[in-house]
């Protein structure tokens, strides 16, 4: 039974990512393997048939992938049962391959038994290895609920009951309802619906979603309660989760095109996570690959900087600081130490100002050029930061003598994505000191704009513009 003391769950593993990776592997192996075997059989295949051979290999690979998808062989249920997955995938590929090769043998050229034996061995080896490996990886995750979409229901009464009933009778979805959250404590909002208990208020949902994994919030409140609906959405929009309104929460029936469906439950979209599924996977993969390359390329500069820091003043070369990460999680970031060790401010309760006596001579140079940030490439490699995103702020950082979250309404919405080493605000001149409310508001404005506009192309644009922003060196000291 869910509770507010429930232990942290594993991150949600999007089945779309797993399916795309497997489909890609199947297509590449079947296409290239068929081509290689065809071309390797040139002693009995006419040399002028190269284009036809390519088309046949494409037909086998693409047709097999589509057929297996239609049969559900890329689903998690199939992955955790490797024997069924291997046998079904082989049977599907063999049937399609037999049809293509039979027509080839009859109409185009003769296929020798040795070629067919090689193709069969390729399929058996590929499906046995990939499905067995996938099962070893997927089984413990499936058992821990990593593939299940965790849902919180906001509201009570009939609207919430209708939404829960629709989800429970849907057999083609993998969801887990963690509980209900509502500010009301009367007959309109009972303590439980079916077997799902009320876990707290809307304010407690915000805290719960930051401590535990919530993938989707379904608002089951009548749309006629406009003021109440607006107030709770204002509280929830900062969370990095999808937010939907139940289609059963209003007597007003919109066009079917207005709804998306989760099983048998119609939903109206309100807020989407900026990054999910395939986009999140690609960004994370590119981050780690580029971080590894940059660490290798910049290692001489980083070693020279470490030596300069150590020679000028006593103390550790690396400065560690706790900052807000994705979903307000605390991450410890790495920087080259730019202050005297006995004057370093780990909580950033006092911002660095122009001519700050705490900063060393080497520190002024590396802060001006942002060389002090280079160790954060290791944070990217560990998955704690991204190359591009809102800059992570220290937990006690202040503007106009107030904590950042007290200065800007909706401040925590900038944590809906991983923080980055560089970002949209930084290349637009909003880097360095945030001693006034106006400076912080401008930075947050650009951070939220980045989240709304996110794409891989936008990330690469920001990366390309970053060196020019560093050359300007505005507000960095």
Buried (B, 14 or more C-beta within 10 A) or exposed (E): EBEEEBEEBEEBBBBEBBBBBBBEBBBEBBBEBBBEBBBEBEEEBEEEBBEBBBEBBBBBBBBBBBBBBEBEBBBBBBBBBBEBBBEBBBEBBBEBBEEBBEEBEEEBBEBEEEBBEBBBEBBBEBBBEBBBEBBEBBBEBBEEBBBBBBBBBBBBBBBBBBBBBBBBEBEEEBBBBBBBBBBBEEEEBBEEBEEBBBBBBBEEBBEBBBBBBBBBBBBBBBBEBEEBBEEBBEBBBBBBBBBBBBBBBBEEEEEEEEBEEBBBBBBBEBBEBBBBEEBBBBBBEBBBEBBBEBBEEBEEEBEEBBEBBBEBBEBEBEBEBBBBBBBBEEBEBBBBBBBBEEBBBEEBEEBBEEEBEBBBEBBBBBBBBBBBBBBBBBBBBEBBBBBBBBBBBBBBBBBEEEBBBEBBEEBBBBBBBBBBBBBBBBBBBBBBBBBEBEBBBBBBBBBBEBBEEBEEEEBBBBBEBBEEBBEEBBBBB
